[in-house]
Amino acid sequence: MSSRNLTFSVGGVHMDEHKTLTEHIPIEKMPAPDVVYIPMSQHIGAPCNPTVAVGDTVKVGQIVGNSEAYISAAVHSSVSGSVKAIEKMYTADGRYCDCVVIENDKKDDAVEANALLNYKDVSMDEIIAFVKEKGIVGMGGAGFPLHAKLKGDDPVLDQCIINGAECEPFLTCDHRIMLEKTEEILEGLEIFAEFYNKEVSYMAIEENKPDAISKMEDVISENPKWSNLKVVGCQTKYPQGDSKRLAEAVLGRIVPQNGVTNDVGVFLTNVGTTLAFYEAIIEGRPSYERVITVSGSGISEPKNILVKIGTSVGDILDFCGGVKEEFVEIVCGGPMTGKSVFELTSPITKTTSGLLVFTKEEVNPGKESPCIRCSKCVDNCPANINPTDINAAILKDNVEICDELHADQCMECGICTFVCPAKRNLTASVKLAKREIRSRVKK
């Protein structure tokens, strides 16, 4: 199998990357803020219930929210201090949920670390329970709890891929951790390989990050214990980092409709998640901080920063020199799939990969006009659906036609809107159709 220029077969686009603003800027640790707001919903699945009360004293790494539901993950305090309130707030990515408000006492008192260094000698059920308690979720944006991917024999997983594509424009946090936390990520991959494929497991990186590819290959070549790990280069093509697209690009395995990579025997997770997994297993650290990118023409000092979960958007932007006067929008995540931030008090979560501050230089939507039937949205759709026909159907409230057109298969990548010369809001309308289909099924 070739180890370079790998990609998926249907759709996708090449676009301006805008990564030069931050790709060469080392990670800087942001001081813990005076107050953090720890959201109870930072993942796909059931939200957590607060396990602390107003007036309680908490430590760094202490569980402050949990759920008995399997598809959920514990949440932890990122600072030490006292609980001042439990109130509903919007998170940076637009969730509305309970948040535990903690005033930082600046003491950094932490719970005692409990690692799982004997992971080779315990059952998968014990590993799953450990990972759930550490609160590790997909940090590439989806937020799927990691423990729910860590299957044993049902289904059988025989391939392992770590996703270092980071295909969204502007974002470089994954790039930086691959350069600065190389050994830790490879050790995390080696642990996953121990579970799924000891012969060969893959580190997949887009080829616009040659320094990361080189660094990973050099470290592997210098360590015989990692000889089973292989770095593969993927085309710089959006959305290369989507899990289904990456499974096809690296292994040629096609994930069925409504399926996940586990269904075709592939364990696949993001590099940030792999780093968090390593920190939990080897260092005993829960998931309470992460690296994010702060970029765009509207921020004074673009940076990659290590930041405490629950830090407000406003505090992060202040740390990066503040916004420029001409800014028009703040986006949580990447420009293709991110959400607009509408409250500066909103906290970041485990899934926040970046905060982008845009001026009119980046935000120029143009005026929507009638479809010219050019088929660009169809030709470039990675999910192989027809966005323009779905758009026409949902505008007439014809949900049945949307269902027949497989609107539920939309991956919400934003390509259809991006390529549309008529500037039609196709992504938003297909997402609406998708929600309507699902809501009517529930009824």
Backbone torsions as a table, in degrees:
resi	resn	phi	psi	omega
1	MET	NA	134.9	176.2
2	SER	-63.3	148.0	178.7
3	SER	-109.6	12.7	-179.7
4	ARG	-139.2	157.7	174.4
5	ASN	60.5	31.8	-179.6
6	LEU	-79.8	145.3	176.5
7	THR	-161.3	175.2	179.0
8	PHE	-90.5	169.8	-167.7
9	SER	-96.5	-25.5	-172.4
10	VAL	-116.8	124.3	172.2
11	GLY	72.3	-161.4	-178.2
12	GLY	97.0	158.0	-178.6
13	VAL	-139.1	155.9	170.0
14	HIS	-102.6	134.1	-175.3
15	MET	-143.6	165.5	174.5
16	ASP	-61.5	132.0	-172.5
17	GLU	-88.2	-31.8	178.5
18	HIS	55.2	33.1	-177.7
19	LYS	-94.4	-11.3	-176.0
20	THR	-64.9	-21.1	179.1
21	LEU	-59.6	-33.2	-172.1
22	THR	-135.5	-7.8	-170.9
23	GLU	-64.6	-22.5	179.2
24	HIS	-104.8	9.8	-179.3
25	ILE	-96.0	116.4	-179.6
26	PRO	-61.2	157.7	179.8
27	ILE	-66.9	132.1	177.8
28	GLU	-115.0	134.7	-179.8
29	LYS	-83.7	122.2	177.4
30	MET	-82.9	130.6	176.6
31	PRO	-57.5	146.5	179.3
32	ALA	-62.1	137.8	-178.7
33	PRO	-74.5	170.9	179.0
34	ASP	-68.5	-31.9	-178.6
35	VAL	-138.0	137.6	171.2
36	VAL	-119.4	154.2	-179.7
37	TYR	-123.0	101.2	-172.3
38	ILE	-89.3	108.7	-178.1
39	PRO	-71.6	143.6	177.4
40	MET	-83.9	-9.0	176.7
41	SER	-125.8	102.6	179.4
42	GLN	-128.4	23.5	-170.4
43	HIS	-159.1	162.1	168.8
44	ILE	-68.5	136.6	178.3
45	GLY	115.1	-164.7	-174.7
46	ALA	-68.7	134.0	175.2
47	PRO	-68.1	158.9	178.8
48	CYS	-84.0	160.2	171.2
49	ASN	-104.1	138.2	179.1
50	PRO	-58.0	137.4	177.2
51	THR	-108.6	8.3	177.8
52	VAL	-126.5	166.6	179.8
53	ALA	-127.3	161.4	177.2
54	VAL	-56.3	131.7	-178.8
55	GLY	100.0	-16.9	179.6
56	ASP	-67.8	147.3	171.0
57	THR	-95.9	134.1	-178.1
58	VAL	-126.0	160.9	178.4
59	LYS	-115.2	162.8	174.6
60	VAL	-61.2	129.1	178.2
61	GLY	87.4	0.4	178.7
62	GLN	-78.6	138.7	175.8
63	ILE	-66.8	127.8	177.5
64	VAL	-119.1	-4.4	177.1
65	GLY	-156.7	140.6	-178.0
66	ASN	-153.8	168.1	178.8
67	SER	-149.8	145.5	175.6
68	GLU	-81.4	-12.6	178.9
69	ALA	-62.0	143.4	-178.4
70	TYR	-67.9	-45.5	178.1
71	ILE	-86.4	81.9	178.3
72	SER	-167.1	175.4	179.0
73	ALA	-156.4	139.8	-178.1
74	ALA	-61.3	151.4	173.3
75	VAL	-119.2	147.6	-170.8
76	HIS	-126.5	156.5	173.5
77	SER	-73.1	138.5	178.4
78	SER	-96.9	-4.6	177.4
79	VAL	-138.5	167.7	169.1
80	SER	-98.9	150.0	-178.7
81	GLY	156.7	-153.2	-176.1
82	SER	-121.3	145.1	179.1
83	VAL	-77.8	118.5	-177.6
84	LYS	-96.5	-25.5	-178.7
85	ALA	-167.5	161.4	167.4
86	ILE	-129.3	110.6	-172.5
87	GLU	-142.6	156.4	178.4
88	LYS	-79.8	135.5	-179.3
89	MET	-145.2	162.2	168.7
90	TYR	-87.5	134.1	172.9
91	THR	-82.5	172.2	-177.8
92	ALA	-61.4	-29.9	-179.9
93	ASP	-94.5	13.1	170.0
94	GLY	92.9	4.1	175.5
95	ARG	-73.0	147.6	175.8
96	TYR	-116.0	110.5	-173.0
97	CYS	-154.2	170.8	174.3
98	ASP	-65.1	140.4	174.6
99	CYS	-129.4	136.5	174.4
100	VAL	-89.5	116.0	-176.8
101	VAL	-91.8	120.3	-175.1
102	ILE	-122.4	126.5	175.3
103	GLU	-86.7	123.9	-175.4
104	ASN	-74.4	124.9	177.6
105	ASP	-90.6	0.5	176.3
106	LYS	66.9	12.3	-179.2
107	LYS	-88.9	-20.3	-178.6
108	ASP	56.4	30.4	173.7
109	ASP	-64.1	130.8	-174.6
110	ALA	-124.7	154.0	174.3
111	VAL	-68.8	157.9	179.7
112	GLU	-69.0	131.1	-178.9
113	ALA	-69.7	136.8	173.0
114	ASN	-129.8	105.1	-178.5
115	ALA	-87.0	178.8	177.6
116	LEU	-130.7	60.4	-175.0
117	LEU	-66.0	-21.0	178.4
118	ASN	-94.2	33.6	-175.6
119	TYR	-57.9	-25.2	179.2
120	LYS	-73.0	-17.4	-173.3
121	ASP	-106.7	1.4	-178.3
122	VAL	-112.4	165.4	-178.6
123	SER	-77.0	161.0	176.6
124	MET	-62.6	-34.1	177.7
125	ASP	-60.7	-38.2	178.7
126	GLU	-69.4	-38.7	178.0
127	ILE	-65.0	-43.2	179.4
128	ILE	-59.9	-45.6	179.7
129	ALA	-63.7	-39.7	179.6
130	PHE	-62.8	-47.6	-177.8
131	VAL	-65.6	-38.7	177.8
132	LYS	-62.6	-42.8	-179.5
133	GLU	-66.9	-29.7	178.4
134	LYS	-80.8	-7.4	173.0
135	GLY	73.7	29.5	-175.8
136	ILE	-85.1	126.8	179.5
137	VAL	-131.2	167.5	177.8
138	GLY	-60.6	118.8	-174.1
139	MET	-98.0	7.8	176.3
140	GLY	-84.2	-5.9	178.0
141	GLY	134.8	-34.1	-175.4
142	ALA	-73.4	-39.5	177.0
143	GLY	78.3	23.7	178.1
144	PHE	-74.1	129.1	-178.3
145	PRO	-56.6	129.7	-175.0
146	LEU	-62.5	-38.5	-175.2
147	HIS	-60.6	-27.9	-179.1
148	ALA	-74.1	-14.0	174.4
149	LYS	-90.3	-20.4	-173.5
150	LEU	-79.8	71.7	-177.5
151	LYS	-81.9	158.1	175.1
152	GLY	-97.2	-96.0	-175.3
153	ASP	-103.9	-2.8	-177.1
154	ASP	-140.3	101.0	-2.3
155	PRO	-79.3	165.1	177.3
156	VAL	-75.4	124.9	177.0
157	LEU	-106.8	122.2	-176.7
158	ASP	-122.7	5.3	177.2
159	GLN	-136.6	151.0	-175.5
160	CYS	-137.9	126.2	179.0
161	ILE	-131.7	133.2	170.4
162	ILE	-102.8	129.4	-171.9
163	ASN	-91.5	105.7	175.8
164	GLY	-114.7	26.8	-175.7
165	ALA	-68.9	-48.0	-176.7
166	GLU	43.8	66.0	-170.9
167	CYS	-85.3	-15.1	179.4
168	GLU	-68.2	139.6	174.2
169	PRO	-58.6	156.0	175.2
170	PHE	75.3	-37.1	-173.3
171	LEU	-74.7	133.0	179.2
172	THR	-137.8	10.9	-177.1
173	CYS	-65.0	-40.2	177.5
174	ASP	-65.4	-40.2	177.3
175	HIS	-56.4	-46.7	-177.6
176	ARG	-67.6	-39.7	180.0
177	ILE	-70.7	-28.6	175.2
178	MET	-65.5	-31.9	178.2
179	LEU	-81.6	-36.6	-171.9
180	GLU	-99.8	-17.5	179.6
181	LYS	-127.1	40.0	-173.5
182	THR	-58.8	-50.6	-176.3
183	GLU	-63.7	-39.8	-178.8
184	GLU	-65.4	-41.4	179.3
185	ILE	-65.5	-43.3	179.7
186	LEU	-66.3	-34.9	176.0
187	GLU	-66.0	-39.3	175.6
188	GLY	-62.4	-43.3	176.7
189	LEU	-61.8	-39.9	179.4
190	GLU	-62.7	-36.8	177.4
191	ILE	-66.4	-44.8	176.1
192	PHE	-60.1	-40.9	179.0
193	ALA	-61.1	-34.7	177.2
194	GLU	-60.1	-33.4	179.5
195	PHE	-78.4	-37.5	-164.0
196	TYR	-119.7	-42.0	-178.6
197	ASN	-155.3	98.6	-177.8
198	LYS	-77.1	-14.5	-176.8
199	GLU	-79.4	-49.6	177.8
200	VAL	-154.6	128.7	174.1
201	SER	-132.5	152.8	-162.8
202	TYR	-114.9	140.0	168.8
203	MET	-109.6	107.9	-174.0
204	ALA	-101.7	123.9	-175.6
205	ILE	-133.5	135.4	175.1
206	GLU	-65.4	147.9	-171.9
207	GLU	-78.0	2.0	171.2
208	ASN	-83.0	6.8	178.0
209	LYS	-124.1	60.3	-176.3
210	PRO	-61.7	-30.3	179.5
211	ASP	-68.8	-35.5	178.1
212	ALA	-70.3	-41.5	177.5
213	ILE	-60.5	-47.0	-179.0
214	SER	-63.0	-44.0	-178.9
215	LYS	-62.7	-45.4	179.2
216	MET	-61.3	-45.2	-178.7
217	GLU	-66.0	-38.9	179.4
218	ASP	-64.4	-45.1	-179.1
219	VAL	-65.0	-40.2	177.9
220	ILE	-62.7	-44.6	-177.6
221	SER	-65.7	-25.2	-179.3
222	GLU	-86.9	-8.3	-176.7
223	ASN	-125.8	99.9	-177.9
224	PRO	-55.4	-28.1	-178.4
225	LYS	-66.6	-16.8	-179.7
226	TRP	-105.1	19.8	-177.3
227	SER	-64.4	-17.7	178.5
228	ASN	-84.8	-3.3	-179.7
229	LEU	-95.5	137.5	-176.4
230	LYS	-128.9	130.6	175.3
231	VAL	-90.5	128.9	176.2
232	VAL	-121.1	141.7	-179.5
233	GLY	-100.2	131.5	180.0
234	CYS	-110.8	147.7	176.8
235	GLN	-52.5	145.5	173.9
236	THR	-79.8	93.1	-170.8
237	LYS	-152.5	129.3	-179.6
238	TYR	-90.1	135.5	3.5
239	PRO	-102.9	72.7	-178.1
240	GLN	-55.7	-30.3	-176.3
241	GLY	-81.4	-4.2	174.5
242	ASP	-64.4	136.9	-171.7
243	SER	-60.8	-40.5	-179.6
244	LYS	-67.6	-41.1	178.9
245	ARG	-65.7	-37.5	-177.5
246	LEU	-71.9	-37.0	177.0
247	ALA	-60.6	-37.8	176.9
248	GLU	-70.9	-44.2	-176.8
249	ALA	-61.2	-43.9	-174.0
250	VAL	-84.9	-39.3	-171.6
251	LEU	-119.2	-7.9	-178.3
252	GLY	73.1	17.3	-178.9
253	ARG	-96.3	125.3	-176.6
254	ILE	-95.3	119.6	178.4
255	VAL	-78.2	128.6	-178.3
256	PRO	-69.7	164.1	176.3
257	GLN	-54.6	138.7	-179.7
258	ASN	62.6	15.2	179.2
259	GLY	-103.8	176.7	176.1
260	VAL	-129.9	169.8	-175.6
261	THR	-61.9	-29.8	176.8
262	ASN	-58.3	-29.6	-178.2
263	ASP	-66.0	-21.8	178.1
264	VAL	-111.6	22.6	172.8
265	GLY	80.1	18.0	-175.6
266	VAL	-113.2	121.6	167.5
267	PHE	-89.0	124.7	-175.3
268	LEU	-142.8	128.8	176.9
269	THR	-148.9	167.4	-173.6
270	ASN	-79.9	157.8	-179.9
271	VAL	-64.5	-37.1	177.7
272	GLY	-64.4	-39.8	176.4
273	THR	-64.3	-39.8	179.4
274	THR	-64.1	-39.8	176.5
275	LEU	-64.0	-43.9	178.2
276	ALA	-62.5	-37.9	178.0
277	PHE	-63.6	-46.1	176.7
278	TYR	-58.3	-46.6	-177.7
279	GLU	-62.8	-32.8	178.8
280	ALA	-74.5	-50.5	-175.3
281	ILE	-68.3	-45.7	-172.7
282	ILE	-91.5	-35.5	-176.0
283	GLU	-107.6	-11.7	179.5
284	GLY	74.9	22.6	-174.5
285	ARG	-96.1	126.9	173.6
286	PRO	-70.2	170.2	-179.5
287	SER	-87.6	97.4	-179.9
288	TYR	-135.3	7.9	173.4
289	GLU	-151.9	161.6	179.1
290	ARG	-158.2	166.0	175.3
291	VAL	-92.7	133.5	175.0
292	ILE	-130.0	160.1	173.4
293	THR	-101.6	133.1	172.2
294	VAL	-115.9	115.4	-170.5
295	SER	-149.9	-174.8	-178.2
296	GLY	107.9	160.6	-176.8
297	SER	-73.0	-9.7	-177.3
298	GLY	-97.5	2.9	178.6
299	ILE	-106.9	140.7	-173.8
300	SER	-69.7	-41.1	-176.2
301	GLU	-131.7	89.5	177.1
302	PRO	-58.9	137.6	-175.1
303	LYS	-150.3	161.8	160.7
304	ASN	-108.2	125.3	-173.8
305	ILE	-132.6	145.8	170.6
306	LEU	-91.2	119.3	-169.5
307	VAL	-133.1	147.7	178.5
308	LYS	-72.0	134.7	173.9
309	ILE	-60.5	137.9	-178.1
310	GLY	95.5	-3.5	175.9
311	THR	-71.1	139.0	-177.3
312	SER	-75.0	152.9	176.7
313	VAL	-56.9	-42.7	-178.7
314	GLY	-60.2	-42.7	179.3
315	ASP	-64.2	-39.1	-179.7
316	ILE	-66.8	-44.4	180.0
317	LEU	-64.8	-37.3	176.3
318	ASP	-62.7	-39.8	179.1
319	PHE	-63.4	-26.6	-179.9
320	CYS	-98.6	27.3	173.6
321	GLY	86.3	-0.4	179.2
322	GLY	85.1	168.2	-179.4
323	VAL	-87.2	154.2	176.4
324	LYS	-79.9	155.2	-174.0
325	GLU	-59.3	-31.4	-174.2
326	GLU	-90.0	10.4	-179.6
327	PHE	-65.5	149.4	-179.3
328	VAL	-123.6	-18.8	-177.5
329	GLU	-156.8	146.1	172.8
330	ILE	-117.5	128.7	-177.2
331	VAL	-117.2	133.8	173.2
332	CYS	-94.1	117.0	-176.8
333	GLY	103.1	-156.7	178.7
334	GLY	-87.6	166.7	-176.8
335	PRO	-70.3	-21.0	-177.9
336	MET	-86.0	-36.6	-174.8
337	THR	-122.5	0.0	-175.3
338	GLY	-75.3	172.9	-178.9
339	LYS	-117.4	144.8	176.8
340	SER	-69.8	136.3	176.8
341	VAL	-90.4	129.2	-178.7
342	PHE	-120.6	0.3	174.0
343	GLU	-138.7	124.7	-177.9
344	LEU	-70.9	-17.5	176.4
345	THR	-79.7	-9.3	-178.8
346	SER	-62.0	134.9	-179.5
347	PRO	-88.4	153.8	171.4
348	ILE	-79.0	160.6	179.6
349	THR	-123.0	-176.8	178.2
350	LYS	-62.5	-24.1	-176.5
351	THR	-93.8	1.8	-178.6
352	THR	-77.3	110.3	180.0
353	SER	-91.8	-20.7	-179.7
354	GLY	-170.5	162.2	169.0
355	LEU	-123.8	120.2	-177.1
356	LEU	-113.6	128.5	-179.2
357	VAL	-111.2	114.8	-172.3
358	PHE	-109.7	146.5	169.2
359	THR	-107.4	-174.2	178.3
360	LYS	-63.0	-16.7	177.1
361	GLU	-59.1	-37.5	179.2
362	GLU	-101.3	-29.6	-175.7
363	VAL	-102.6	100.1	178.2
364	ASN	-144.8	75.6	-171.1
365	PRO	-65.9	-25.2	-176.8
366	GLY	74.4	177.7	-177.3
367	LYS	-98.0	129.9	179.8
368	GLU	-68.0	136.4	179.6
369	SER	-136.0	170.2	-176.6
370	PRO	-61.3	149.7	177.6
371	CYS	-61.0	135.1	179.4
372	ILE	-102.4	8.9	176.2
373	ARG	58.2	41.6	-178.7
374	CYS	-81.7	-19.8	178.1
375	SER	73.8	10.6	179.3
376	LYS	-60.8	-38.9	-179.1
377	CYS	-64.8	-36.1	179.1
378	VAL	-72.3	-45.7	-177.0
379	ASP	-62.4	-32.5	-174.1
380	ASN	-100.8	-1.2	-176.8
381	CYS	-73.4	117.9	179.5
382	PRO	-67.7	-22.9	-179.9
383	ALA	-87.6	-1.9	175.1
384	ASN	61.1	42.3	176.0
385	ILE	-117.8	177.7	-175.8
386	ASN	-112.2	89.6	-175.1
387	PRO	-59.9	-37.7	-175.0
388	THR	-70.1	-36.1	176.7
389	ASP	-71.5	-35.6	176.0
390	ILE	-65.1	-41.6	177.2
391	ASN	-57.8	-45.7	-179.9
392	ALA	-64.3	-38.6	-178.1
393	ALA	-71.1	-43.0	-176.3
394	ILE	-71.5	-28.4	176.5
395	LEU	-66.3	-21.3	175.5
396	LYS	-99.7	8.3	-179.4
397	ASP	59.7	33.1	179.2
398	ASN	-97.4	79.8	-175.1
399	VAL	-68.3	-30.6	-179.9
400	GLU	-62.2	-41.7	177.3
401	ILE	-65.6	-40.5	177.4
402	CYS	-58.4	-39.9	178.3
403	ASP	-64.8	-43.9	178.5
404	GLU	-63.4	-29.1	179.2
405	LEU	-87.4	6.7	175.2
406	HIS	62.1	41.3	177.2
407	ALA	-60.5	-26.0	-179.5
408	ASP	-66.3	-12.9	178.9
409	GLN	-87.1	-3.3	178.9
410	CYS	-57.8	132.1	178.7
411	MET	-97.0	3.9	174.6
412	GLU	57.9	40.3	-177.6
413	CYS	-81.3	-20.4	178.3
414	GLY	88.8	0.7	-175.9
415	ILE	-64.1	-40.1	-175.2
416	CYS	-60.2	-43.2	176.7
417	THR	-67.3	-39.3	-177.4
418	PHE	-61.2	-40.7	-174.2
419	VAL	-91.7	-8.3	-172.9
420	CYS	-71.4	117.0	178.7
421	PRO	-70.6	-18.3	178.2
422	ALA	-88.9	1.9	176.8
423	LYS	59.7	33.6	-179.8
424	ARG	-78.1	145.0	-178.5
425	ASN	-83.6	64.8	-172.8
426	LEU	-69.0	-43.6	-177.4
427	THR	-59.6	-45.3	-179.1
428	ALA	-62.5	-40.4	-177.8
429	SER	-72.1	-36.1	177.7
430	VAL	-69.4	-37.3	175.5
431	LYS	-62.7	-39.0	177.0
432	LEU	-63.3	-44.6	178.4
433	ALA	-61.0	-41.1	179.0
434	LYS	-60.7	-44.9	179.3
435	ARG	-65.2	-40.8	-180.0
436	GLU	-63.7	-41.2	177.9
437	ILE	-60.1	-47.6	-177.6
438	ARG	-67.3	-38.5	-178.9
439	SER	-66.5	-36.0	-179.3
440	ARG	-75.7	-28.7	174.6
441	VAL	-65.9	-40.6	179.9
442	LYS	-63.0	-35.8	-179.8
443	LYS	-68.8	NA	NA
